[in-house]
Amino acid sequence: MKAYEIEQFGIDNLRIVERETPRPAAGEVLVKMHAASLNYRDVMVVSGTYNPRMKLPAIPFSDGAGEIVEIGEGVTRWNVGDRVCSTFITGWLDGGASAETAKTAIGAGGYDGVLSECRVFDESSLVSVPDHLSFEEAATLPCAAVTAWNALVVSGNIKAGDTVLTLGTGGVSVFAIQIAKAFGATVIATSSSDEKLEKVKTLGADHVINYRTREDWDKAVLELTEGRGVDHVVEVGGTGTLPKSVKAVCVGGHIALIGALDMAGEFNPIPVFMKAVRVQGIFVGSRAMFEDLNNFMVKENIKPVIDRIFGFDGAKEALRYMESGSHFGKIVVKIGE
């Protein structure tokens, strides 16, 4: 089978190799991978900034979808022909996060990722693909969609009438808009691109703010909420945006801390306790969360937003496109038919 390997760090050094097709052991299944999607973590993994001491060679990418083509002895959850998605943290099945389960995240050296024609999975580390989604659409779910679900539903307890602020238009933020609107929330979305802001309006965003032309976007949020602030912030920036997110959230509000794309500046924690803000770190989610998300997507007929689909030979180009920040929603690599 063909697979991408990181043998030395750098996007230009990523290469396709021939590996022996694995066979499933007891309790395992062999999946023919049809598609994989990118997260910014993948750019960091391939470039060596995520874990410079990562064991190499390694197959990158955590998010994929495919079809089960062989099952090992004792497998009870799946049959040949089932359409499945990988889970990002394979050992986190239910309940809260733990140090032990966090170590089972795939695609970062400890466990090979999904950028290969086939991959063996433990039967417990997969979920079914919703019937209304293609393999390419389903491949976008394991990290970004589950993270957004955890941020707003599990951690945030979102309800109809809440107000949600999303930052940027990457995968997590776009999924957050779709989930929030399906719950009946009001959404305020930010971006540096007027073109992208027009796109988020089509997803149901109620208010949009260009943070390039309105650098005091936190004040703009307060103006839109009549001085109250929002109930939830999907915070994907980091220390560069967190101070303004704290200003934009209401007293007693919730900030789901997800990303670290902007680490400029420093963060003063005093406003957090002065406003009784709950800041919750989000590291994707469990298999049970993924299954709940899928049921919700079926019920609400939600489809992921895919910006571009690259061929298997175009994985390097896909990574460079992700690195550029030009995308809206998710980037996918098609692996096989």
C-alpha positions in Angstrom: 0.0 0.0 0.0 1.0 3.6 -0.5 1.4 5.9 2.6 2.9 9.2 3.4 5.9 9.2 5.8 7.6 11.9 7.8 11.2 10.8 7.7 12.6 14.2 8.4 10.7 17.4 9.2 9.5 19.8 6.6 6.6 19.8 4.2 9.0 19.4 1.3 10.4 16.3 2.9 7.1 14.5 3.2 7.1 11.6 0.8 5.0 8.6 -0.5 6.4 5.2 0.4 5.4 1.6 -0.2 4.4 -0.3 3.0 3.1 -3.8 3.4 -0.7 -3.7 3.9 -1.3 -4.5 7.6 -3.6 -7.4 8.7 -6.0 -6.9 11.6 -5.3 -8.8 14.8 -7.9 -9.9 17.3 -10.2 -7.0 18.1 -9.0 -5.0 15.1 -10.3 -4.0 11.7 -8.6 -3.1 8.5 -10.0 0.1 6.9 -9.5 1.1 3.3 -9.1 4.9 3.7 -11.0 7.0 1.2 -10.3 10.5 2.5 -8.4 12.5 5.2 -8.8 16.1 6.3 -6.3 18.6 7.6 -6.0 20.4 10.9 -3.4 23.1 11.7 -1.9 20.5 14.0 -0.9 18.5 10.9 1.2 21.4 9.6 2.9 21.6 13.0 3.5 17.9 13.1 5.0 17.7 9.6 7.1 20.8 10.1 8.4 19.5 13.5 7.1 22.3 15.7 4.4 20.2 17.3 6.9 17.7 18.8 10.5 18.1 17.7 11.4 14.8 19.4 8.7 12.8 17.7 9.6 9.3 16.7 10.2 9.0 13.0 9.3 7.7 10.5 5.6 8.4 11.1 2.4 8.6 9.0 0.7 12.0 9.6 -2.9 13.2 9.8 -5.4 12.3 12.4 -8.8 12.6 10.6 -10.0 10.1 8.1 -12.9 8.1 6.8 -13.1 4.8 4.9 -14.6 1.4 4.6 -13.9 -1.7 6.6 -12.5 -4.4 4.3 -11.4 -7.0 6.8 -12.1 -7.8 10.5 -10.0 -9.6 13.1 -11.0 -12.4 15.4 -13.6 -11.5 18.0 -14.7 -8.2 16.4 -18.4 -7.5 17.3 -18.9 -3.8 16.6 -18.3 -3.8 12.9 -18.8 -5.8 9.6 -17.0 -5.7 6.3 -18.4 -2.9 4.2 -19.2 -0.6 7.1 -18.4 3.1 6.6 -16.3 4.5 9.5 -14.4 7.5 10.8 -11.3 7.5 12.9 -11.4 9.0 16.3 -8.8 11.6 17.2 -8.0 10.2 20.7 -8.5 6.5 20.2 -8.4 5.6 23.9 -11.0 8.2 25.0 -14.3 6.3 24.7 -16.5 8.2 27.2 -16.4 10.3 30.4 -13.8 13.0 31.1 -10.4 13.5 29.7 -7.3 11.9 31.4 -3.6 12.0 31.0 -3.7 8.3 29.9 -6.2 8.8 27.1 -4.5 12.0 25.9 -1.5 9.9 25.0 -3.6 7.9 22.5 -4.1 10.8 20.0 -3.1 9.6 16.5 -1.1 11.3 13.8 1.7 12.8 15.9 4.3 10.1 16.2 3.1 8.0 19.0 0.5 6.3 16.8 0.5 6.5 13.0 -2.0 8.7 11.3 -4.4 8.0 8.4 -2.6 9.4 5.3 -2.3 5.9 3.8 -4.3 3.7 1.6 -5.1 1.3 4.5 -4.9 1.4 8.3 -5.6 -1.0 11.1 -7.8 0.3 13.9 -8.9 -1.2 17.2 -12.6 -1.8 16.8 -13.4 0.6 19.7 -11.6 3.5 18.1 -14.1 4.1 15.2 -17.5 5.6 14.7 -20.0 5.2 11.9 -20.2 7.6 9.1 -23.6 9.4 9.0 -25.6 8.2 6.0 -26.0 11.6 4.5 -22.3 12.3 4.3 -19.7 11.4 1.7 -16.3 10.0 2.8 -14.8 13.4 2.1 -17.4 15.1 4.3 -17.1 12.6 7.1 -13.3 12.9 7.1 -13.7 16.5 8.3 -15.4 15.5 11.6 -12.9 13.7 14.0 -11.0 16.8 15.3 -12.7 20.0 14.3 -16.4 19.0 14.5 -15.9 17.1 17.8 -14.0 20.0 19.3 -16.7 22.4 18.4 -19.3 20.1 19.8 -17.4 19.7 23.1 -16.8 23.4 23.3 -20.4 24.5 22.9 -22.5 21.5 24.0 -20.6 19.4 26.4 -18.5 22.1 28.1 -20.8 25.1 27.2 -24.3 23.7 27.8 -25.5 25.9 24.9 -29.2 26.6 24.7 -31.6 28.4 22.5 -31.3 32.2 22.9 -27.6 32.1 23.9 -25.1 34.3 22.0 -21.9 32.8 20.6 -18.8 34.5 19.3 -16.6 32.7 16.9 -13.1 33.7 15.8 -11.9 33.2 12.3 -13.2 30.8 9.7 -11.2 27.6 10.1 -12.8 24.2 10.6 -13.6 24.5 14.3 -15.2 28.0 14.0 -17.3 27.0 11.0 -18.6 23.9 12.7 -19.3 26.0 15.8 -21.4 28.4 13.7 -23.4 25.5 12.3 -23.9 23.8 15.7 -24.8 27.1 17.4 -27.4 28.0 14.8 -29.0 24.6 15.0 -29.4 25.1 18.8 -31.1 28.4 18.2 -28.3 30.7 19.3 -27.3 34.1 17.9 -23.9 34.0 16.3 -21.3 36.8 16.0 -18.5 35.8 13.7 -15.1 37.5 13.0 -12.7 37.3 10.1 -10.1 39.4 8.4 -11.8 38.8 5.1 -15.0 40.5 3.9 -15.4 37.6 1.4 -15.3 35.0 4.2 -17.7 37.1 6.3 -20.2 36.9 3.4 -19.8 33.1 3.5 -20.5 32.9 7.2 -23.6 34.8 6.7 -24.8 32.1 4.4 -24.3 29.6 7.3 -26.6 31.7 9.5 -24.2 34.1 11.3 -26.3 37.0 12.6 -23.6 39.6 12.9 -20.1 39.8 11.4 -17.0 41.8 12.3 -13.9 42.3 10.2 -11.1 42.4 12.8 -8.7 44.1 10.4 -10.9 47.1 9.8 -12.4 47.0 13.4 -9.3 46.2 15.6 -11.4 46.8 18.7 -13.7 43.9 17.8 -14.3 43.3 21.5 -16.0 46.7 21.7 -18.0 45.9 18.5 -19.2 42.7 20.2 -20.4 44.7 23.3 -22.1 47.2 21.0 -24.0 44.3 19.3 -25.0 42.8 22.6 -26.1 46.2 24.2 -23.1 46.1 26.6 -23.9 42.6 28.0 -21.4 40.5 26.1 -21.7 37.0 24.7 -22.5 33.8 26.5 -19.9 31.7 24.7 -16.6 32.4 22.9 -15.0 29.8 20.7 -11.4 31.0 21.3 -9.0 29.6 18.7 -6.4 32.4 18.9 -4.4 32.3 22.1 -2.8 35.0 24.1 -3.1 37.5 21.2 -6.9 37.3 21.2 -7.8 36.0 24.7 -7.8 39.4 26.4 -10.3 40.7 24.0 -12.4 37.6 24.3 -12.6 38.1 28.0 -13.8 41.6 27.4 -16.4 40.4 24.9 -17.9 37.7 27.1 -20.6 38.4 29.6 -20.3 38.2 33.4 -20.5 34.5 34.2 -19.9 33.6 30.6 -17.9 30.7 29.0 -14.8 30.8 26.9 -13.8 27.5 25.2 -10.0 27.7 24.9 -9.1 25.7 21.8 -6.2 27.0 19.7 -3.0 28.9 19.9 -2.7 30.5 16.5 -1.9 33.9 17.9 0.5 33.9 20.8 1.5 37.5 20.7 1.1 39.6 23.8 0.5 38.7 27.4 -2.6 37.7 29.3 -3.8 39.3 32.5 -6.0 36.9 34.5 -7.6 39.5 36.7 -10.7 40.2 34.5 -11.4 36.5 34.4 -12.2 36.3 38.1 -13.6 39.8 38.3 -16.2 38.7 35.7 -16.5 35.2 37.0 -15.7 33.9 33.5 -15.3 30.1 33.0 -12.4 29.4 30.8 -12.4 25.7 29.7 -9.5 24.1 27.8 -10.8 21.8 25.0 -8.8 18.9 23.7 -11.1 17.4 21.0 -13.4 14.9 22.7 -14.4 11.3 23.4 -15.9 8.7 21.1 -19.3 9.1 22.9 -19.2 12.9 22.1 -18.5 12.0 18.4 -21.4 9.6 18.3 -23.7 12.3 19.9 -22.4 14.8 17.3 -23.2 12.5 14.5 -26.7 11.9 15.7 -27.2 15.6 15.9 -25.9 16.2 12.4 -28.3 13.6 11.0 -31.2 15.1 12.9 -30.4 18.7 11.8 -29.1 17.6 8.3 -25.8 19.5 8.8 -23.2 19.1 6.2 -19.5 20.1 6.7 -18.1 23.0 4.7 -15.2 21.8 2.5 -13.0 24.5 0.9 -10.9 22.3 -1.4 -10.3 18.6 -2.1 -6.8 17.6 -3.1 -5.8 14.3 -4.7 -3.5 11.9 -2.8 -0.5 13.2 -4.7 -1.4 16.7 -3.5 -0.9 16.3 0.2 2.0 18.7 0.3 0.0 21.3 -1.6 -2.8 20.8 0.8 -0.5 21.4 3.8 0.8 24.6 2.2 -2.7 25.8 1.6 -3.6 25.1 5.2 -0.4 26.9 6.3 -1.5 30.0 4.2 -4.7 30.4 6.2 -6.6 31.1 2.9 -9.1 28.3 3.5 -12.8 28.6 4.6 -13.9 25.5 6.5 -12.0 22.2 5.9 -9.3 21.0 3.5 -9.5 17.3 2.4 -7.1 14.9 0.7 -8.9 12.2 -1.3 -7.1 8.9 -0.8 -9.0 6.3 -2.8 -12.3 5.5 -4.4 
